[in-house]
Amino acid sequence: MKKEMFENLINGRGCATSSLFSAEDKELIYSIMEKNGMCRSTAYNRFFRDGFKEWELLGATKAIYQFVHMKQMDTSVLDNVKTFFLSLENKSEFKSFMNNLGMGINSVVSHFTDWSFKKWEEVGVRQIIERYFYDEDEIID
């Protein structure tokens, strides 16, 4: 598999083209995503039909880092990302930021309050793809 096969997906322009991936390639994708908490049907839908929301590509942790950097906040708030939302004084700014990345406001409150993310949501799909698949221009089989 070539890195370019994931190009539309990781750049937030939609989904990957299913026909470019062999059955073995898809099994590898499903297996890796299942290890990261995503069920097979969700993996198929997101990779080959619907695409991902920007926050899903980034991951919750990286979204927090971007928000802190954008707002020029003291980086000590990053010492424990799991309690970041609870310690925010102005939660509405963060809710708006995450909403712009495609997460509903109610989901922002519930997920960040309880830190109820699956591993793939926490670390982000881009990072998983880069970690498990990229080896320069070739994807590791």
N, C-alpha and C positions, 0 to 999 in steps of 0.2 A: 504494500500500500504506500502511496505517496502522501506526503504532508498536505499537498494541495487538495486532496480529497475532503479534508476537513475545513477548507478555507471559508466557505459560506457560513458554516456553523460557528466557528470560533470568532468570526468577525461580526457576528450578530446579524447577518443578512438572510437568515432563514435556516434551512436544514441542509444536511449533506444529501447527496444524490444516492439513493439506495442502490441503483444499478451499478455504481462504480465499485461497490463492495461485494466481494465473494461471500458465500455462505460461511466460510471459515473466518473471514474478516469480521463479519457480524457477530459470530459466536465469541470471538475474542473481545469485541466491544462490550457485548452483554455480560460476559464473565467479569471483566474489569469493573464495569459499572455496578454489577451486583455486589462485588466486594466493597464497594463504596456506598452501599445502601440504596441503590436505585433498582427497582424491579425491572424485569425484562420488558414488560409492555410499555412502561414509561420510557425506558431507553429507546425502544423502537420509535415511539411517537415523537420524542424530542429530537433524536438524531435524524430521522428520515421522513418526518411528516410535518411537525409543528415548529421545530427549532426551540431555542432556549431564550428566556428573558435575560437581559443583560446582567441582572444580579446573580442569576444562576451560573452564568459564564464566569463572572468575577469570583463569586463565593462571598458568604457573609463576612468573613474575616477581612478580606481585601476591600470590601465595600466600606467597612468601618475605617480602615486605614486611609482610604481615599477621602472619606468625609472629614476625618481629623486633619488631614493635610490641607484640604480645600478650605476648611474653617480656621486654619492656623491655630489649632488647639494645642495645649500642652500634651506632648506625647506620653506623659505618665498615665493618661487615661487608657492607654493601650496595654497597660500591665496585665489586665485581665479582660480580654475582649468579651468574655461570657457575662460580665456584669456591666459592660459599657453602657448599654441602653438604660439600665436602672440608675446609673449615676449621672446621666445627662440632665442638665438643668432645662434645656430647651428641646424637648423631645419632638416638637412639631417640625423643626428644621430637618431632623434626621428622618422622620416619617415622610416628609416631602421629598427628600433626597432619594430614599429607597423607592418611593412611588415612581419617581422619574426613571428608576432602573427597572421598573416593571413589577414591583411587589405591592400588593394592596395594603392600604393603611392598617386594616385590622390584622392582617398577617404580620406586618411589621411589629405591632404591639405584642401579639401572642408569641411569635417565634423569638423575638429578641428578649422579651421578658423572661421566658422560660429556657432560652437557648435550646430550642427544640428543633435543631437542624440535623438532617441526615449528613453523613460525611461528605457526600458529593455537593450538598448545598453549602456546607461550611467552607470547604476548600476551593470549590469552583470547578466547573467542567473544563475550562481552559487549562488549568493546572494539572488536572488528571490526564487530559490528552497529552500534554507536553511531557509529563512524567512517565507515562506508560507507553506512549507510542512513538514519540519523536526521537530519532537518532539522525541528526543532521537533516537531510531531505528524505530519508527513508523512515518508515514506521517499523518499529520492531515487531516481529511476529512471535 
